[in-house]
Amino acid sequence: MQDEDCECKGFKLYGRVEIVTTNEDLRIKLVDDYEDLRVEIVKAPADECGEWEIVTSYPDFKVKFVDSYEDIKVKITGDYPGKK
């Protein structure tokens, strides 16, 4: 994860996000502790680091939830989204 600009593998970690099982842009491991990014699910607009609007079409990036070999570790939260 690139801390200085809220990006991972060239994708900004906010915006319109589609959850997929194949052809993902990022592999995400959901955790309760020791996260790289705190995510807040929002309606719109998702324009701050860690704010995700879940969509089924026209995403900014696609994520797949995994148990291992993740690109980043994410904690879903209701407050204080962003990098840890």
Summary of the structure (lengths in Angstrom):
residues: 84
radius of gyration: 11.4
end to end distance: 11.1
largest distance: 30.8
contacts: 226
relative contact order: 0.38
helix: 4%
strand: 43%
